[in-house]
Amino acid sequence: MNSKTVIIGAGFAGRQACRILSRTDTDVILFDPNKFTVMLPSLPDLAGGWVPEKLLIHPLKKIIPRNIQHIQKAVTSINLDEKTVTADHATYPFDFLLIASGSVADFHGFDQHLDAVHKLDSLESALRIRDMFKTYLSCSKAPHLVIAGGGYTGLELAASLRFRSIADGTPSKVTIADPSNQILPFLSQVEHDRITDFLKKNNITVLNQSKVTSFDGQNVDIGDQMIEKAFFCWAGGSKLSIPEIKGSVSQLRDGRITVQPDLSLPNYPNVFAAGDSAAIMQHGQPLRKAINFAWYSGARAGKNIASCLKKRPTKPFKPIDLGWVIPLHTQSTGKLFSLLPVHGRPGLRLHYFMCGLRNFNIVNFIGFTKISLKLFKKERST
Ligand SMILES: Cc1cc2nc3c(=O)[nH]c(=O)nc-3n(C[C@H](O)[C@H](O)[C@H](O)COP(=O)(O)OP(=O)(O)OC[C@H]3O[C@@H](n4cnc5c(N)ncnc54)[C@H](O)[C@@H]3O)c2cc1C
């Protein structure tokens, strides 16, 4: 009888592992509640109504190899010692496991009127923002967008929605509350100044050392400041998307699972983690959450499971940092190969080109390539 390999998550990491393991003689079961792949880096653009939904998605059944069984359910629990996963109250055994379920928004215990708080971690959440922000703008006399969290998701969403409000003729105030002393502390001074300058010019206020302290469904308190009738979005961090892992596993504060250099879990040589689910260390720091790292770590985990099946030694994952870009609708900042600075329109073009390239579909590739060539209209800020 063939061995059973379970892959949790059909994102960038999980799909690479599927591709590799489909060529081996293990039986692969893939769990993912979605029917589609989602180009997550373009969620802020979708939320602002700048790109159509269809450009971000592609049916999984068209790219998952036929010999892989896709169970369209979310895994709710993993038992590492019993070698089982649970989804929708059913239990499934595994011989090998890859945890590649990415991450979801983390409210860090904030629990006030969550039904009226907008997060941005999935296609559905971006569509909800798009539709509800448009309605909000049309009904509001003095629109005010409040975002908790000034990481790249918060800033990209702020820029996208600010320009949407201008394009719709109802410019919205934008306030970002962030508990740190300085947003994006990993940026160089030049990069930081560029972002700060962009935010100021576009009337996006950042309140550092500030937290949203309460929300009654309409009004947001940030310390002693109250913002009335706000459109409130949460971009205050992310956590592992599997609620329960039983076994001796160590995790970072955000839930990422500690892995060895070959991406297996320290006490479980048959269990691997990749992408945003894994705490992959480089120079003493966990790698940032990024598509390239997910893509190549998923492939390495798949190859290592294939090696285990053949009783061959596994190999370490050696991450190569191709770079990053923070796209802010009309401005960008980034660095390629940890060395070459990129900003402004070239940075935006590169970002959208990469969104097309990693999109598994020629139509989506062409769509994003067009965006990277034309970019968005530069609405006048007010
Ligand atoms: C708003 C935003 C902007 C970003 N911008 C960039 C960017 O510009 N550049 C960049 O490189 N990276 C960016 N990222 C990060 C990048 O998208 C992630 O690093 C990458 O998607 C991680 O890939 P993954 O395969 O680990 O997880 P994902 O791509 O998140 O895939 C995880 C999969 O697991 C599934 N899943 C979740 N929970 C379960 C469960 N319990 N059971 C079964 N399946 C489950 C999900 O449905 C999903 O299909 C951005 C992310 C966000 C949210």
The ligand as an ORCA input file, in Angstrom:
! r2SCAN-3c Opt
* xyz 0 1
  C      -2.398     42.023      1.689
  C      -1.162     41.222      1.424
  C      -0.167     41.751      0.604
  C       0.995     41.014      0.346
  N       1.933     41.544     -0.484
  C       3.017     40.808     -0.821
  C       3.949     41.273     -1.780
  O       3.812     42.385     -2.313
  N       5.002     40.479     -2.100
  C       5.173     39.254     -1.514
  O       6.138     38.557     -1.839
  N       4.311     38.788     -0.591
  C       3.238     39.527     -0.230
  N       2.342     39.044      0.676
  C       2.651     37.792      1.381
  C       2.401     36.584      0.500
  O       1.127     36.661     -0.080
  C       2.544     35.334      1.368
  O       3.842     35.314      1.907
  C       2.305     34.068      0.569
  O       1.002     34.062      0.047
  C       2.510     32.853      1.474
  O       2.249     31.697      0.748
  P       1.733     30.392      1.515
  O       1.620     29.322      0.503
  O       2.568     30.161      2.712
  O       0.312     30.799      2.074
  P      -1.001     31.335      1.260
  O      -0.646     31.862     -0.066
  O      -1.653     32.219      2.246
  O      -1.824     30.002      1.070
  C      -2.352     29.307      2.157
  C      -3.457     28.404      1.648
  O      -3.884     27.607      2.750
  C      -5.299     27.583      2.800
  N      -5.676     27.393      4.201
  C      -5.690     28.313      5.190
  N      -6.060     27.746      6.345
  C      -6.286     26.447      6.063
  C      -6.704     25.347      6.846
  N      -6.942     25.474      8.158
  N      -6.860     24.141      6.237
  C      -6.612     23.997      4.911
  N      -6.200     25.012      4.130
  C      -6.041     26.216      4.703
  C      -5.727     28.927      2.239
  O      -7.046     28.845      1.705
  C      -4.672     29.168      1.156
  O      -5.079     28.658     -0.091
  C       1.167     39.737      0.943
  C       0.154     39.201      1.759
  C      -0.997     39.925      1.989
  C      -2.094     39.321      2.847
*
